[in-house]
């Protein structure tokens, strides 16, 4: 145990925000500890984060890219094509980008709980075990031999086998097969992903299970999202607090405790060393919608000031807009404009910024534009 874990360091809300920004690899600078520097490539960025929320494919890919110095859209396409990262349904019944070697660990932890919560919806859609058996056979026959099909192509095959796909029935069938580790989503074909057979596309290692898996993922969550506590981790992983508390506490033995308004949270020792500095306070980033800086925690108020909440999550309806952040706190949103060959970001700031910060906003926007051009 790091000696400082016995006595919590004190942190303000602003310090918490910038430490999280650093933990997520969003603070540039060669002077940072190695563990906190932006990842060298998008595969390393996804691995560092554990998983990146990706129900919107474009946002998920951009989230991986902005956590590297210069990764482009073609780099993300290559990472998917090579199989190093995949996209699949994991915790909370949501699509995530996940390192290929960790997919079985994530999915096996999540599957039972997610499928139980979806059971009534499946009954309403008329999905029985016999139907799942039919589509599984179709998928295995059509995808065997390292072949890939898009969602539309799989739906066509399901329909030909007598399995309707309208009214989200097809999506739920794909989710069931993915939670059973039959399917994963791999290479891009245009703007769509191909589905592949998990046993042909993923490493054969079965992954971790039980408390061993929970402690492994808790350690990664602390390092990549901290400061956090067991309630944050339970929410992120979509598991009951009682299930994750023990493994989280075991992982936290190797972390640093930080006190935020009487709440004990944990981060990596490298992040803890930044507490009494100003590192990250002036860092400006343009992040995609549904980014982990906002959605990776149950409490949105650290990343999004209360007065801006409705402007970033309109109607508090679960749709997160792309954000401009300064020091880990949202100061505006942005929209994509321009043309496919000359994309442009249009920031919509909520407050007037000092000239140096405004210039940094332009630089952050240029980083995202370069991603699309690459």
C-alpha positions as semicolon CSV with decimal commas, in nm:
position;residue;x (nm);y (nm);z (nm)
1;X;0,000;0,000;0,000
2;X;0,118;0,349;-0,081
3;X;0,185;0,521;0,250
4;X;-0,038;0,813;0,162
5;X;-0,342;0,583;0,141
6;X;-0,353;0,582;0,522
7;X;-0,421;0,955;0,534
8;X;-0,636;1,108;0,264
9;X;-0,507;1,402;0,065
10;X;-0,752;1,693;0,044
11;X;-0,890;1,790;-0,296
12;X;-1,130;2,055;-0,421
13;X;-1,387;1,993;-0,695
14;X;-1,165;2,170;-0,949
15;X;-0,867;1,957;-0,844
16;X;-1,080;1,643;-0,879
17;X;-1,175;1,746;-1,233
18;X;-0,819;1,807;-1,347
19;X;-0,687;1,488;-1,184
20;X;-0,950;1,293;-1,376
21;X;-0,847;1,473;-1,694
22;X;-0,489;1,362;-1,635
23;X;-0,590;1,006;-1,543
24;X;-0,777;0,975;-1,871
25;X;-0,466;1,068;-2,070
26;X;-0,603;1,403;-2,186
27;X;-0,330;1,630;-2,046
28;X;-0,041;1,670;-2,292
29;X;0,320;1,705;-2,185
30;X;0,638;1,501;-2,186
31;X;0,700;1,617;-1,829
32;X;0,412;1,411;-1,694
33;X;0,474;1,073;-1,530
34;X;0,479;0,798;-1,792
35;X;0,154;0,648;-1,660
36;X;-0,032;0,974;-1,727
37;X;0,101;1,072;-2,067
38;X;-0,134;1,041;-2,366
39;X;-0,122;0,694;-2,518
40;X;0,108;0,625;-2,811
41;X;-0,172;0,480;-3,026
42;X;-0,549;0,419;-3,009
43;X;-0,513;0,057;-2,900
44;X;-0,307;0,167;-2,601
45;X;-0,563;0,441;-2,530
46;X;-0,851;0,192;-2,517
47;X;-0,647;-0,051;-2,308
48;X;-0,556;0,226;-2,063
49;X;-0,922;0,326;-2,024
50;X;-1,040;-0,032;-1,979
51;X;-1,334;0,039;-2,208
52;X;-1,466;0,344;-2,392
53;X;-1,839;0,395;-2,426
54;X;-1,932;0,366;-2,791
55;X;-2,306;0,337;-2,848
56;X;-2,236;0,602;-3,111
57;X;-1,958;0,452;-3,319
58;X;-1,811;0,779;-3,444
59;X;-1,797;0,925;-3,094
60;X;-1,632;0,614;-2,951
61;X;-1,361;0,612;-3,217
62;X;-1,292;0,983;-3,168
63;X;-1,275;0,932;-2,790
64;X;-0,989;0,687;-2,844
65;X;-0,814;0,918;-3,088
66;X;-0,815;1,232;-2,873
67;X;-0,638;1,034;-2,600
68;X;-0,337;1,005;-2,830
69;X;-0,121;1,286;-2,967
70;X;-0,211;1,238;-3,334
71;X;-0,424;0,930;-3,412
72;X;-0,651;0,971;-3,715
73;X;-0,968;0,806;-3,839
74;X;-0,760;0,573;-4,057
75;X;-0,557;0,468;-3,751
76;X;-0,878;0,369;-3,573
77;X;-0,996;0,179;-3,879
78;X;-0,665;-0,010;-3,882
79;X;-0,695;-0,096;-3,512
80;X;-1,041;-0,242;-3,572
81;X;-0,931;-0,424;-3,886
82;X;-0,638;-0,579;-3,704
83;X;-0,859;-0,706;-3,424
84;X;-0,669;-0,536;-3,141
85;X;-0,986;-0,358;-3,028
86;X;-1,347;-0,454;-3,087
87;X;-1,685;-0,301;-3,016
88;X;-1,947;-0,501;-2,834
89;X;-2,219;-0,491;-2,571
90;X;-2,069;-0,510;-2,225
91;X;-2,164;-0,349;-1,895
92;X;-2,494;-0,163;-1,855
93;X;-2,619;-0,315;-2,180
94;X;-2,424;-0,052;-2,373
95;X;-2,176;-0,078;-2,659
96;X;-1,811;-0,015;-2,568
97;X;-1,477;-0,024;-2,741
98;X;-1,277;-0,290;-2,555
99;X;-0,927;-0,439;-2,595
100;X;-0,978;-0,774;-2,764
101;X;-0,802;-0,961;-2,483
102;X;-1,047;-0,826;-2,224
103;X;-1,376;-0,881;-2,408
104;X;-1,449;-1,221;-2,250
105;X;-1,380;-1,082;-1,901
106;X;-1,615;-0,785;-1,948
107;X;-1,894;-0,974;-2,121
108;X;-1,901;-1,267;-1,879
109;X;-1,927;-1,029;-1,584
110;X;-2,209;-0,834;-1,747
111;X;-2,412;-1,089;-1,940
112;X;-2,636;-1,244;-1,673
113;X;-2,739;-0,914;-1,519
114;X;-2,799;-0,742;-1,854
115;X;-2,998;-1,034;-1,993
116;X;-3,215;-1,057;-1,681
117;X;-3,298;-0,687;-1,706
118;X;-3,389;-0,730;-2,075
119;X;-3,595;-1,048;-2,028
120;X;-3,937;-0,881;-2,027
121;X;-3,845;-0,683;-2,339
122;X;-3,738;-1,004;-2,510
123;X;-4,069;-1,168;-2,423
124;X;-4,253;-0,867;-2,561
125;X;-4,059;-0,902;-2,887
126;X;-4,139;-1,272;-2,905
127;X;-3,781;-1,387;-2,862
128;X;-3,760;-1,741;-2,724
129;X;-3,467;-1,978;-2,696
130;X;-3,574;-2,145;-3,018
131;X;-3,542;-1,812;-3,199
132;X;-3,197;-1,749;-3,055
133;X;-3,090;-2,096;-3,171
134;X;-3,205;-2,015;-3,525
135;X;-3,016;-1,685;-3,552
136;X;-2,710;-1,834;-3,388
137;X;-2,700;-2,107;-3,651
138;X;-2,746;-1,848;-3,926
139;X;-2,464;-1,631;-3,786
140;X;-2,225;-1,923;-3,746
141;X;-2,296;-2,051;-4,097
142;X;-2,266;-1,711;-4,265
143;X;-1,965;-1,584;-4,069
144;X;-1,761;-1,903;-4,035
145;X;-1,418;-1,895;-4,194
146;X;-1,338;-1,542;-4,080
147;X;-1,607;-1,377;-4,290
148;X;-1,782;-1,054;-4,194
149;X;-2,132;-0,918;-4,242
150;X;-2,278;-0,580;-4,157
151;X;-2,584;-0,544;-3,939
152;X;-2,807;-0,497;-4,244
153;X;-2,668;-0,811;-4,406
154;X;-2,719;-1,016;-4,090
155;X;-3,074;-0,884;-4,058
156;X;-3,141;-0,995;-4,415
157;X;-3,012;-1,341;-4,330
158;X;-3,224;-1,355;-4,013
159;X;-3,533;-1,253;-4,207
160;X;-3,466;-1,524;-4,466
161;X;-3,459;-1,775;-4,180
162;X;-3,800;-1,657;-4,059
163;X;-3,678;-1,429;-3,782
164;X;-3,825;-1,074;-3,796
165;X;-3,587;-0,788;-3,722
166;X;-3,828;-0,492;-3,714
167;X;-3,914;-0,289;-3,402
168;X;-3,566;-0,345;-3,255
169;X;-3,611;-0,723;-3,253
170;X;-3,303;-0,763;-3,470
171;X;-3,091;-0,542;-3,244
172;X;-3,194;-0,747;-2,941
173;X;-3,108;-1,070;-3,122
174;X;-2,762;-0,932;-3,199
175;X;-2,723;-0,821;-2,837
176;X;-2,816;-1,167;-2,710
177;X;-2,564;-1,333;-2,940
178;X;-2,299;-1,082;-2,837
179;X;-2,367;-1,137;-2,465
180;X;-2,329;-1,509;-2,529
181;X;-1,991;-1,438;-2,689
182;X;-2,103;-1,560;-3,030
183;X;-2,054;-1,224;-3,203
184;X;-1,835;-0,915;-3,178
185;X;-1,809;-0,609;-3,404
186;X;-1,479;-0,571;-3,582
187;X;-1,357;-0,408;-3,907
188;X;-1,520;-0,107;-4,064
189;X;-1,684;-0,133;-4,402
190;X;-1,758;0,223;-4,496
191;X;-1,938;0,371;-4,197
192;X;-2,063;0,033;-4,075
193;X;-1,889;-0,238;-3,875
194;X;-1,874;-0,601;-3,970
195;X;-1,983;-0,863;-3,721
196;X;-1,740;-1,148;-3,668
197;X;-1,759;-1,476;-3,478
198;X;-1,608;-1,417;-3,135
199;X;-1,427;-1,751;-3,128
200;X;-1,255;-1,668;-3,458
201;X;-1,186;-1,302;-3,386
202;X;-1,089;-1,288;-3,017
203;X;-0,788;-1,436;-2,838
204;X;-0,862;-1,785;-2,709
205;X;-0,771;-1,703;-2,347
206;X;-1,094;-1,731;-2,144
207;X;-1,021;-1,416;-1,946
208;X;-1,081;-1,357;-1,577
209;X;-1,390;-1,427;-1,371
210;X;-1,541;-1,358;-1,030
211;X;-1,356;-1,144;-0,777
212;X;-1,033;-1,176;-0,974
213;X;-1,198;-1,006;-1,273
214;X;-1,359;-0,742;-1,053
215;X;-1,031;-0,652;-0,884
216;X;-0,850;-0,636;-1,217
217;X;-1,110;-0,401;-1,365
218;X;-1,129;-0,196;-1,045
219;X;-0,754;-0,134;-1,059
220;X;-0,782;-0,024;-1,421
221;X;-1,080;0,200;-1,345
222;X;-0,899;0,367;-1,055
223;X;-0,593;0,430;-1,273
224;X;-0,787;0,556;-1,575
225;X;-1,079;0,743;-1,414
226;X;-0,959;0,830;-1,064
227;X;-1,013;0,976;-0,819
228;X;-1,315;0,746;-0,780
229;X;-1,474;0,529;-0,514
230;X;-1,657;0,196;-0,509
231;X;-1,992;0,362;-0,590
232;X;-1,846;0,506;-0,908
233;X;-1,703;0,168;-1,004
234;X;-2,028;-0,017;-0,929
235;X;-2,217;0,223;-1,153
236;X;-1,959;0,210;-1,436
237;X;-1,949;-0,169;-1,433
238;X;-2,325;-0,203;-1,389
239;X;-2,293;-0,428;-1,085
240;X;-2,437;-0,406;-0,732
241;X;-2,225;-0,221;-0,479
242;X;-2,212;-0,526;-0,254
243;X;-2,063;-0,735;-0,535
244;X;-1,781;-0,495;-0,622
245;X;-1,698;-0,344;-0,283
246;X;-1,451;-0,608;-0,165
247;X;-1,257;-0,635;-0,495
248;X;-1,253;-0,254;-0,525
249;X;-1,110;-0,220;-0,176
250;X;-0,841;-0,475;-0,262
251;X;-0,747;-0,277;-0,573
252;X;-0,749;0,046;-0,374
253;X;-0,475;-0,088;-0,147
254;X;-0,234;-0,001;-0,429
255;X;-0,381;0,347;-0,482
256;X;-0,374;0,687;-0,313
257;X;-0,670;0,813;-0,109
258;X;-0,808;1,160;-0,180
259;X;-1,065;1,336;0,036
260;X;-1,323;1,540;-0,158
261;X;-1,574;1,708;0,074
262;X;-1,554;1,419;0,319
263;X;-1,578;1,150;0,052
264;X;-1,277;0,920;0,023
265;X;-1,179;0,849;-0,335
266;X;-0,881;0,673;-0,492
267;X;-0,644;0,747;-0,777
268;X;-0,308;0,624;-0,900
269;X;0,001;0,741;-0,710
270;X;0,109;0,931;-1,024
271;X;-0,220;1,124;-1,030
272;X;-0,198;1,187;-0,656
273;X;0,140;1,351;-0,707
274;X;-0,032;1,616;-0,921
275;X;-0,275;1,725;-0,651
276;X;-0,068;2,015;-0,520
277;X;0,030;2,131;-0,869
278;X;-0,162;2,316;-1,138
279;X;-0,111;2,044;-1,400
280;X;-0,417;2,020;-1,621
281;X;-0,579;2,340;-1,493
282;X;-0,539;2,515;-1,829
283;X;-0,571;2,210;-2,052
284;X;-0,837;2,255;-2,320
285;X;-0,983;1,953;-2,501
286;X;-1,262;1,902;-2,752
287;X;-1,433;1,574;-2,666
288;X;-1,700;1,377;-2,852
289;X;-2,050;1,313;-2,728
290;X;-2,085;1,040;-2,465
291;X;-1,723;1,084;-2,360
292;X;-1,598;0,904;-2,050
293;X;-1,506;1,237;-1,887
294;X;-1,878;1,295;-1,838
295;X;-2,044;0,957;-1,874
296;X;-1,782;0,745;-1,697
297;X;-1,912;0,851;-1,355
298;X;-2,261;0,857;-1,201
299;X;-2,211;1,214;-1,072
300;X;-2,198;1,446;-1,373
301;X;-2,140;1,762;-1,168
302;X;-1,761;1,722;-1,158
303;X;-1,728;1,749;-1,537
304;X;-2,038;1,960;-1,605
305;X;-2,122;2,263;-1,389
306;X;-2,485;2,257;-1,277
307;X;-2,573;2,566;-1,478
308;X;-2,458;2,395;-1,800
309;X;-2,612;2,052;-1,742
310;X;-2,923;2,104;-1,956
311;X;-2,714;2,248;-2,238
312;X;-2,493;1,940;-2,255
313;X;-2,759;1,679;-2,169
314;X;-3,079;1,836;-2,311
315;X;-3,381;1,733;-2,108
316;X;-3,143;1,512;-1,902
317;X;-3,249;1,240;-2,146
318;X;-2,927;1,041;-2,176
319;X;-2,795;1,215;-2,490
320;X;-2,457;1,378;-2,419
321;X;-2,338;1,650;-2,655
322;X;-1,978;1,693;-2,764
323;X;-1,797;1,917;-2,514
324;X;-1,526;2,178;-2,491
325;X;-1,353;2,134;-2,154
326;X;-1,105;2,352;-1,966
327;X;-0,929;2,189;-1,672
328;X;-1,171;1,897;-1,681
329;X;-1,483;2,118;-1,662
330;X;-1,721;2,182;-1,953
331;X;-1,734;2,538;-2,086
332;X;-1,921;2,473;-2,410
333;X;-2,025;2,232;-2,682
334;X;-1,921;2,190;-3,043
335;X;-2,073;2,086;-3,375
336;X;-1,914;1,943;-3,686
337;X;-1,935;2,159;-3,996
338;X;-1,747;2,212;-4,317
339;X;-1,722;1,939;-4,581
340;X;-1,596;1,578;-4,574
341;X;-1,264;1,691;-4,722
342;X;-1,242;2,006;-4,509
343;X;-1,421;1,939;-4,179
344;X;-1,459;2,224;-3,935
345;X;-1,553;2,238;-3,567
346;X;-1,790;2,513;-3,458
347;X;-1,749;2,572;-3,083
348;X;-2,047;2,709;-2,891
349;X;-1,899;2,848;-2,569
350;X;-2,109;2,916;-2,262
351;X;-1,877;3,182;-2,120
352;X;-1,618;3,432;-2,231
353;X;-1,268;3,289;-2,209
354;X;-0,932;3,466;-2,169
355;X;-0,746;3,513;-2,498
356;X;-0,491;3,240;-2,424
357;X;-0,768;2,992;-2,342
358;X;-0,966;3,092;-2,652
359;X;-0,655;3,021;-2,859
360;X;-0,627;2,682;-2,693
361;X;-0,990;2,609;-2,791
362;X;-0,894;2,667;-3,154
363;X;-0,600;2,429;-3,116
364;X;-0,824;2,163;-2,959
365;X;-1,071;2,203;-3,246
366;X;-0,788;2,167;-3,497
367;X;-0,687;1,839;-3,331
368;X;-1,030;1,692;-3,399
369;X;-1,037;1,827;-3,754
370;X;-0,700;1,660;-3,818
371;X;-0,846;1,330;-3,693
372;X;-1,120;1,342;-3,957
373;X;-0,881;1,438;-4,238
374;X;-0,640;1,153;-4,160
